[in-house]
Amino acid sequence: MSSNRLVEWLRFPLTYAACLLASGAAVWTARAGLPEVEVDTPQEVSGFVAVPPKPDGAASEGEGEGVRYTEEVCRRYSGDAGDACFHALALQRAARDPEGALQACQVLGREALRWECHADVAELHSEVDREGGEALCPDIPRRKWRDQCFFGIAMAWSVEDYEYARAMCGRSGMWEDFCRHDVNGEIAQVDPDEALAFCEREQGDLLRRKTCFHGLGKYIGRVDVAGAFAVCDRVPDHERLYPENCFHGLGWAMAETEASGALSSCPRAGPYADSCRLGVSAHAKVFDPAEAVRICETVDRGDLRQRCLDFARR
């Protein structure tokens, strides 16, 4: 595993742990009062477009490179602060000492946290030993986390080995469609032609196929808006939902990075401008449902406007 990849993975958990240890774990203590919800089936996706959520436990970014933890240090803390420390310790060990990493995972207080940690270790270890990383996943008894384990490995290899990453999606069970969406989206950011060709193979049912095109617009739009418009313009239109979903994803991506200008850019989508507006509205709903409704009212096509409003008001 490259040092850059290790830094990327350790950044957030290490900093998070450091903050918790220094501040008395105020945030985690509040979180600890929330009930644990069993989720053994994927989120139902319906309506105009499928926007796969990342499963719980996806890595985040932050600051704090170079922090190191030991078992001795982590045992000085209890509760959520201790869990954060041991999770960070597990990630530190994952590449070269997976057994020691899993031992650190087992110290975590809640079962779901232990399996999340186990999946994270498998993903990191897979980057130095693919077969070894894969072999860790079946040991997770909970389907949700076992399937996410393969999802994580797929994401780790998404831009390094396209076919291997896609094969891991095939093993990710309940997350398979979400995995295909995200892996192909990652590929699209570095190789848009390959990602578009993958979607054009039209594998699976309509939901899977249109979701593939959605990922193109969303992922490329996050790094290259002009390039995303160019790719969405190339999407085959024999099935109207293909370009509609691509521009919907692009609208969402633009709203993430340039919220004020996203809506004004949608006319560049030509006949699919309304689909772009739906994407902008869908993103706005996360932060400001009233704004999401206002954006829906700019949609010209009656059927899409109603779908937009139904989603914004849900």
VOGUKOL-277860 format. One record per residue (C-alpha): residue in one letter; y, z, x. Coordinates in steps of 0.2 Angstrom, whole numbers, plus 5000, padded with zeros to 4 digits. Example, Ala and Ser with C-alpha at 12.3 -4.5 7.8 and 13.67 -1.06 7.14 Angstrom:
<rs>
{logu:A	north:4978	up:5039	east:5062}
{logu:S	north:4995	up:5036	east:5068}
</rs>
This chain:
<rs>
{logu:M	north:5000	up:5000	east:5000}
{logu:S	north:5017	up:4996	east:5007}
{logu:S	north:5029	up:5010	east:5010}
{logu:N	north:5042	up:5002	east:4998}
{logu:R	north:5029	up:5003	east:4984}
{logu:L	north:5025	up:5021	east:4988}
{logu:V	north:5044	up:5025	east:4988}
{logu:E	north:5046	up:5016	east:4972}
{logu:W	north:5032	up:5026	east:4964}
{logu:L	north:5037	up:5043	east:4971}
{logu:R	north:5055	up:5042	east:4968}
{logu:F	north:5056	up:5048	east:4950}
{logu:P	north:5043	up:5061	east:4950}
{logu:L	north:5048	up:5069	east:4966}
{logu:T	north:5066	up:5070	east:4961}
{logu:Y	north:5062	up:5076	east:4944}
{logu:A	north:5051	up:5089	east:4951}
{logu:A	north:5065	up:5094	east:4964}
{logu:C	north:5077	up:5096	east:4950}
{logu:L	north:5066	up:5106	east:4939}
{logu:L	north:5062	up:5118	east:4953}
{logu:A	north:5080	up:5120	east:4957}
{logu:S	north:5086	up:5122	east:4939}
{logu:G	north:5073	up:5133	east:4932}
{logu:A	north:5064	up:5119	east:4922}
{logu:A	north:5076	up:5119	east:4908}
{logu:V	north:5073	up:5102	east:4902}
{logu:W	north:5054	up:5103	east:4903}
{logu:T	north:5054	up:5120	east:4895}
{logu:A	north:5062	up:5112	east:4880}
{logu:R	north:5050	up:5098	east:4880}
{logu:A	north:5035	up:5110	east:4881}
{logu:G	north:5039	up:5116	east:4863}
{logu:L	north:5035	up:5099	east:4856}
{logu:P	north:5018	up:5096	east:4848}
{logu:E	north:5006	up:5085	east:4857}
{logu:V	north:5001	up:5070	east:4847}
{logu:E	north:4984	up:5061	east:4848}
{logu:V	north:4986	up:5042	east:4849}
{logu:D	north:4970	up:5033	east:4850}
{logu:T	north:4976	up:5017	east:4842}
{logu:P	north:4989	up:5005	east:4847}
{logu:Q	north:5006	up:5004	east:4838}
{logu:E	north:5005	up:4992	east:4823}
{logu:V	north:5015	up:4977	east:4826}
{logu:S	north:5021	up:4966	east:4812}
{logu:G	north:5036	up:4957	east:4805}
{logu:F	north:5046	up:4944	east:4814}
{logu:V	north:5042	up:4948	east:4832}
{logu:A	north:5031	up:4959	east:4842}
{logu:V	north:5040	up:4970	east:4855}
{logu:P	north:5026	up:4979	east:4865}
{logu:P	north:5031	up:4997	east:4870}
{logu:K	north:5026	up:5003	east:4887}
{logu:P	north:5013	up:5017	east:4885}
{logu:D	north:5017	up:5035	east:4889}
{logu:G	north:5017	up:5038	east:4907}
{logu:A	north:5025	up:5022	east:4913}
{logu:A	north:5034	up:5025	east:4930}
{logu:S	north:5053	up:5027	east:4930}
{logu:E	north:5066	up:5025	east:4944}
{logu:G	north:5077	up:5037	east:4952}
{logu:E	north:5083	up:5044	east:4968}
{logu:G	north:5076	up:5057	east:4981}
{logu:E	north:5066	up:5047	east:4995}
{logu:G	north:5058	up:5057	east:5008}
{logu:V	north:5054	up:5073	east:4998}
{logu:R	north:5036	up:5080	east:5002}
{logu:Y	north:5026	up:5093	east:4992}
{logu:T	north:5011	up:5104	east:4997}
{logu:E	north:4999	up:5114	east:4987}
{logu:E	north:5006	up:5130	east:4994}
{logu:V	north:5024	up:5125	east:4988}
{logu:C	north:5018	up:5120	east:4971}
{logu:R	north:5008	up:5136	east:4967}
{logu:R	north:5024	up:5146	east:4968}
{logu:Y	north:5029	up:5138	east:4952}
{logu:S	north:5021	up:5139	east:4935}
{logu:G	north:5022	up:5131	east:4918}
{logu:D	north:5031	up:5114	east:4917}
{logu:A	north:5039	up:5116	east:4934}
{logu:G	north:5022	up:5118	east:4942}
{logu:D	north:5015	up:5103	east:4932}
{logu:A	north:5029	up:5092	east:4939}
{logu:C	north:5026	up:5098	east:4957}
{logu:F	north:5007	up:5095	east:4956}
{logu:H	north:5010	up:5078	east:4948}
{logu:A	north:5021	up:5073	east:4962}
{logu:L	north:5009	up:5080	east:4975}
{logu:A	north:4995	up:5069	east:4967}
{logu:L	north:5006	up:5054	east:4969}
{logu:Q	north:5009	up:5058	east:4987}
{logu:R	north:4990	up:5059	east:4990}
{logu:A	north:4985	up:5044	east:4979}
{logu:A	north:4985	up:5030	east:4992}
{logu:R	north:4974	up:5038	east:5006}
{logu:D	north:4966	up:5054	east:4998}
{logu:P	north:4962	up:5050	east:4980}
{logu:E	north:4950	up:5064	east:4978}
{logu:G	north:4963	up:5076	east:4984}
{logu:A	north:4976	up:5068	east:4972}
{logu:L	north:4964	up:5070	east:4957}
{logu:Q	north:4962	up:5088	east:4962}
{logu:A	north:4980	up:5090	east:4961}
{logu:C	north:4980	up:5082	east:4943}
{logu:Q	north:4967	up:5094	east:4937}
{logu:V	north:4979	up:5109	east:4940}
{logu:L	north:4991	up:5102	east:4927}
{logu:G	north:4992	up:5113	east:4911}
{logu:R	north:4990	up:5100	east:4897}
{logu:E	north:4975	up:5089	east:4895}
{logu:A	north:4986	up:5073	east:4892}
{logu:L	north:4996	up:5077	east:4907}
{logu:R	north:4980	up:5077	east:4918}
{logu:W	north:4974	up:5061	east:4911}
{logu:E	north:4991	up:5053	east:4914}
{logu:C	north:4991	up:5059	east:4931}
{logu:H	north:4973	up:5052	east:4934}
{logu:A	north:4979	up:5035	east:4928}
{logu:D	north:4994	up:5035	east:4940}
{logu:V	north:4983	up:5040	east:4954}
{logu:A	north:4971	up:5025	east:4951}
{logu:E	north:4986	up:5013	east:4950}
{logu:L	north:4993	up:5019	east:4966}
{logu:H	north:4976	up:5019	east:4975}
{logu:S	north:4972	up:5002	east:4969}
{logu:E	north:4985	up:4995	east:4980}
{logu:V	north:4975	up:5000	east:4996}
{logu:D	north:4958	up:4998	east:4988}
{logu:R	north:4957	up:4988	east:4972}
{logu:E	north:4938	up:4992	east:4969}
{logu:G	north:4941	up:5011	east:4972}
{logu:G	north:4956	up:5011	east:4961}
{logu:E	north:4946	up:5003	east:4947}
{logu:A	north:4932	up:5015	east:4949}
{logu:L	north:4943	up:5029	east:4945}
{logu:C	north:4947	up:5023	east:4927}
{logu:P	north:4931	up:5025	east:4918}
{logu:D	north:4931	up:5044	east:4923}
{logu:I	north:4945	up:5047	east:4911}
{logu:P	north:4937	up:5052	east:4894}
{logu:R	north:4952	up:5048	east:4883}
{logu:R	north:4952	up:5030	east:4877}
{logu:K	north:4971	up:5030	east:4877}
{logu:W	north:4973	up:5035	east:4895}
{logu:R	north:4957	up:5026	east:4901}
{logu:D	north:4964	up:5010	east:4894}
{logu:Q	north:4981	up:5013	east:4902}
{logu:C	north:4973	up:5016	east:4919}
{logu:F	north:4968	up:4998	east:4919}
{logu:F	north:4985	up:4993	east:4912}
{logu:G	north:4993	up:5002	east:4926}
{logu:I	north:4983	up:4993	east:4939}
{logu:A	north:4987	up:4976	east:4931}
{logu:M	north:5005	up:4980	east:4933}
{logu:A	north:5003	up:4985	east:4951}
{logu:W	north:4996	up:4968	east:4955}
{logu:S	north:5006	up:4957	east:4943}
{logu:V	north:5016	up:4948	east:4956}
{logu:E	north:5003	up:4949	east:4970}
{logu:D	north:4988	up:4942	east:4962}
{logu:Y	north:4991	up:4934	east:4945}
{logu:E	north:4973	up:4931	east:4940}
{logu:Y	north:4967	up:4948	east:4945}
{logu:A	north:4981	up:4956	east:4936}
{logu:R	north:4977	up:4947	east:4920}
{logu:A	north:4959	up:4951	east:4922}
{logu:M	north:4964	up:4970	east:4922}
{logu:C	north:4973	up:4967	east:4906}
{logu:G	north:4956	up:4961	east:4899}
{logu:R	north:4950	up:4978	east:4903}
{logu:S	north:4965	up:4988	east:4896}
{logu:G	north:4957	up:4989	east:4878}
{logu:M	north:4970	up:4995	east:4866}
{logu:W	north:4984	up:4990	east:4877}
{logu:E	north:4978	up:4972	east:4881}
{logu:D	north:4991	up:4963	east:4871}
{logu:F	north:5005	up:4974	east:4878}
{logu:C	north:4998	up:4972	east:4896}
{logu:R	north:4998	up:4953	east:4894}
{logu:H	north:5016	up:4953	east:4888}
{logu:D	north:5022	up:4964	east:4903}
{logu:V	north:5011	up:4956	east:4916}
{logu:N	north:5017	up:4939	east:4912}
{logu:G	north:5034	up:4945	east:4910}
{logu:E	north:5034	up:4952	east:4928}
{logu:I	north:5027	up:4935	east:4934}
{logu:A	north:5040	up:4926	east:4925}
{logu:Q	north:5054	up:4934	east:4935}
{logu:V	north:5047	up:4927	east:4951}
{logu:D	north:5037	up:4912	east:4945}
{logu:P	north:5044	up:4906	east:4928}
{logu:D	north:5034	up:4889	east:4928}
{logu:E	north:5018	up:4899	east:4930}
{logu:A	north:5022	up:4911	east:4916}
{logu:L	north:5027	up:4897	east:4905}
{logu:A	north:5012	up:4887	east:4908}
{logu:F	north:5001	up:4903	east:4904}
{logu:C	north:5010	up:4905	east:4887}
{logu:E	north:5007	up:4886	east:4884}
{logu:R	north:4988	up:4888	east:4885}
{logu:E	north:4990	up:4896	east:4868}
{logu:Q	north:4976	up:4909	east:4870}
{logu:G	north:4972	up:4921	east:4856}
{logu:D	north:4979	up:4922	east:4839}
{logu:L	north:4997	up:4919	east:4833}
{logu:L	north:5003	up:4936	east:4837}
{logu:R	north:4997	up:4936	east:4855}
{logu:R	north:5004	up:4918	east:4857}
{logu:K	north:5021	up:4922	east:4851}
{logu:T	north:5022	up:4938	east:4860}
{logu:C	north:5019	up:4929	east:4876}
{logu:F	north:5034	up:4918	east:4874}
{logu:H	north:5044	up:4934	east:4869}
{logu:G	north:5040	up:4941	east:4886}
{logu:L	north:5047	up:4926	east:4895}
{logu:G	north:5064	up:4928	east:4887}
{logu:K	north:5065	up:4946	east:4889}
{logu:Y	north:5059	up:4948	east:4907}
{logu:I	north:5068	up:4933	east:4914}
{logu:G	north:5084	up:4938	east:4904}
{logu:R	north:5084	up:4954	east:4913}
{logu:V	north:5087	up:4946	east:4930}
{logu:D	north:5094	up:4929	east:4926}
{logu:V	north:5102	up:4925	east:4910}
{logu:A	north:5105	up:4907	east:4913}
{logu:G	north:5087	up:4904	east:4919}
{logu:A	north:5081	up:4913	east:4904}
{logu:F	north:5090	up:4901	east:4893}
{logu:A	north:5083	up:4886	east:4903}
{logu:V	north:5065	up:4892	east:4901}
{logu:C	north:5067	up:4896	east:4882}
{logu:D	north:5074	up:4878	east:4880}
{logu:R	north:5058	up:4872	east:4887}
{logu:V	north:5046	up:4882	east:4876}
{logu:P	north:5036	up:4870	east:4865}
{logu:D	north:5043	up:4870	east:4847}
{logu:H	north:5028	up:4863	east:4837}
{logu:E	north:5026	up:4882	east:4832}
{logu:R	north:5044	up:4887	east:4828}
{logu:L	north:5039	up:4905	east:4831}
{logu:Y	north:5037	up:4901	east:4850}
{logu:P	north:5055	up:4897	east:4854}
{logu:E	north:5061	up:4910	east:4841}
{logu:N	north:5052	up:4924	east:4850}
{logu:C	north:5058	up:4918	east:4867}
{logu:F	north:5076	up:4918	east:4862}
{logu:H	north:5074	up:4935	east:4853}
{logu:G	north:5067	up:4942	east:4869}
{logu:L	north:5082	up:4935	east:4878}
{logu:G	north:5094	up:4943	east:4866}
{logu:W	north:5086	up:4960	east:4869}
{logu:A	north:5088	up:4957	east:4887}
{logu:M	north:5106	up:4952	east:4887}
{logu:A	north:5110	up:4968	east:4876}
{logu:E	north:5102	up:4979	east:4889}
{logu:T	north:5113	up:4972	east:4903}
{logu:E	north:5129	up:4966	east:4895}
{logu:A	north:5130	up:4973	east:4877}
{logu:S	north:5147	up:4968	east:4874}
{logu:G	north:5145	up:4950	east:4878}
{logu:A	north:5127	up:4948	east:4872}
{logu:L	north:5131	up:4942	east:4854}
{logu:S	north:5144	up:4930	east:4860}
{logu:S	north:5131	up:4922	east:4871}
{logu:C	north:5119	up:4919	east:4857}
{logu:P	north:5126	up:4902	east:4852}
{logu:R	north:5119	up:4895	east:4868}
{logu:A	north:5102	up:4896	east:4860}
{logu:G	north:5108	up:4882	east:4848}
{logu:P	north:5096	up:4881	east:4833}
{logu:Y	north:5088	up:4898	east:4838}
{logu:A	north:5105	up:4907	east:4840}
{logu:D	north:5100	up:4918	east:4825}
{logu:S	north:5084	up:4923	east:4834}
{logu:C	north:5094	up:4928	east:4848}
{logu:R	north:5105	up:4939	east:4837}
{logu:L	north:5090	up:4948	east:4830}
{logu:G	north:5085	up:4952	east:4848}
{logu:V	north:5103	up:4960	east:4851}
{logu:S	north:5102	up:4969	east:4835}
{logu:A	north:5084	up:4976	east:4839}
{logu:H	north:5091	up:4983	east:4855}
{logu:A	north:5106	up:4990	east:4846}
{logu:K	north:5095	up:5000	east:4834}
{logu:V	north:5089	up:5011	east:4848}
{logu:F	north:5106	up:5018	east:4851}
{logu:D	north:5117	up:5014	east:4836}
{logu:P	north:5108	up:5009	east:4819}
{logu:A	north:5125	up:5005	east:4811}
{logu:E	north:5129	up:4993	east:4824}
{logu:A	north:5112	up:4985	east:4822}
{logu:V	north:5116	up:4982	east:4804}
{logu:R	north:5133	up:4975	east:4808}
{logu:I	north:5125	up:4962	east:4820}
{logu:C	north:5112	up:4957	east:4807}
{logu:E	north:5127	up:4953	east:4795}
{logu:T	north:5131	up:4939	east:4808}
{logu:V	north:5114	up:4930	east:4806}
{logu:D	north:5116	up:4914	east:4796}
{logu:R	north:5098	up:4911	east:4791}
{logu:G	north:5095	up:4920	east:4775}
{logu:D	north:5077	up:4925	east:4778}
{logu:L	north:5080	up:4930	east:4796}
{logu:R	north:5095	up:4940	east:4791}
{logu:Q	north:5085	up:4950	east:4778}
{logu:R	north:5071	up:4953	east:4791}
{logu:C	north:5085	up:4959	east:4803}
{logu:L	north:5092	up:4971	east:4790}
{logu:D	north:5075	up:4977	east:4785}
{logu:F	north:5071	up:4982	east:4803}
{logu:A	north:5088	up:4989	east:4807}
{logu:R	north:5088	up:5000	east:4791}
{logu:R	north:5070	up:5006	east:4794}
</rs>
